[in-house]
Amino acid sequence: MKPNSTEETASLDRTDRRILGVLQGDGRITTTDLAARVNLSPTATAERMKRLVREGYILRFSAELDPVKLGQGLLIFLQVKLDRTTPEVFDAFARAVKRVPQVLECHMVAGGFDYLVKARVSDMASYRKLLADAVLDLPGVRETHTYAVMEEVKDTHVLALD
């Protein structure tokens, strides 16, 4: 069960928040080292971690990769406007965009367009191919606006826990 209200989030005590904070910075930390950092026994720390995973506060553990070293240095944001805003078009678009491996994130938004898409590719030629072969073929796409990132000023997955 994922937390979805302030009441559920408020049920986290200070130690839970400290555990979450440490894990955001180092998901590979050993339980023993984590226990020392949060002043608990390793057993109590392991139990809390299991509960935090079970209750959906921790969604997954993963490695953060360097996109430049892996040939995916160009970050693109796309505004997508659909031709119709019906549940069927939204569902079809969502299903199709999830199958595009270069798309890292896709968010339905309120405002002057329908979706904000974040994608990574190697260069502008690769993006042009992605746009032509994948994005413009997504269900319901009427219009797109592309924003190529010149500099990543801040890029984090770390949530403020105060």
Rosetta blueprint (number, residue, H / E / L):
1 M L
2 K L
3 P L
4 N L
5 S L
6 T H
7 E H
8 E H
9 T H
10 A H
11 S L
12 L L
13 D L
14 R H
15 T H
16 D H
17 R H
18 R H
19 I H
20 L H
21 G H
22 V H
23 L H
24 Q H
25 G H
26 D L
27 G L
28 R L
29 I L
30 T L
31 T H
32 T H
33 D H
34 L H
35 A H
36 A H
37 R H
38 V H
39 N L
40 L L
41 S L
42 P H
43 T H
44 A H
45 T H
46 A H
47 E H
48 R H
49 M H
50 K H
51 R H
52 L H
53 V H
54 R H
55 E L
56 G L
57 Y L
58 I L
59 L L
60 R L
61 F L
62 S L
63 A L
64 E L
65 L L
66 D L
67 P L
68 V L
69 K L
70 L L
71 G L
72 Q L
73 G L
74 L E
75 L E
76 I E
77 F E
78 L E
79 Q E
80 V E
81 K E
82 L E
83 D L
84 R L
85 T L
86 T L
87 P H
88 E H
89 V H
90 F H
91 D H
92 A H
93 F H
94 A H
95 R H
96 A H
97 V H
98 K L
99 R L
100 V L
101 P L
102 Q L
103 V E
104 L E
105 E E
106 C E
107 H E
108 M E
109 V L
110 A L
111 G L
112 G L
113 F L
114 D L
115 Y E
116 L E
117 V E
118 K E
119 A E
120 R E
121 V E
122 S L
123 D L
124 M H
125 A H
126 S H
127 Y H
128 R H
129 K H
130 L H
131 L H
132 A H
133 D H
134 A H
135 V H
136 L L
137 D L
138 L L
139 P L
140 G L
141 V E
142 R E
143 E E
144 T E
145 H E
146 T E
147 Y E
148 A E
149 V L
150 M L
151 E L
152 E L
153 V L
154 K L
155 D L
156 T L
157 H L
158 V L
159 L L
160 A L
161 L L
162 D L
